[in-house]
Amino acid sequence: MQLDILKSGQENFLLLANTANSQTLTASQMTIGAPQVFDDPEDTNLRNTQVTISALPGSTEFKGAQTLRYTRLDVAALVGASYEFQTTAESTIADVLAGVAAAKGLIAADLEITETEMPTWDDGTVDGETAPLTLKAKAGSYAYIGTVTINVIEPVDGRERFADLYAVQDLDGFEAQA
């Protein structure tokens, strides 16, 4: 099943569980545990996550619990190893997160960027310099696992740089008049 990016990771998980089991239960009818890493010791089940769902305490309709296994998506595989994102002078970390999520069809609420501030650019270098930011699945994400480095690109401001205009730094100097 493909993720619906208009739904939360947990809503997608419940839709996956309901579809596979021909059910229509809602999150308000059960307790949905946190996703846990699943590693099959026999290497026969390739799923990477398990979640335990259980009846609400005091439920008159349901009892017991069941552990379900499924595959969360790896952020690195979805974004790619060399993803670049063009910034503007006003870009924030939240803008980058929203932009990458929109460009790659991801659920932004299940992701975070570990850095808290945008990079500062050395104004003496060429426009288009890049700086790394780390995009990762939030702890407890029902949709994603893993991390990936994205490169944000310095905004191009249109001003010409003296370093480009005066590339020759070592001048010949003056000669005495004959």
Secondary structure, DSSP 8 states (H G I E B T S, - for coil): ----TTS-HHHHHHHHHHHHHT----GGGEEE---EE---TTS-----EEEEEEE-TT-SS--SEEEEEE--EEHHHHH-TT-EEE--TT--HHHHHHHHHHHHT--GGGEEES-SS-----TTS-TT-EEEEEEEE-TT-SSEE-EEEEEEE--------HHHHT---S--------
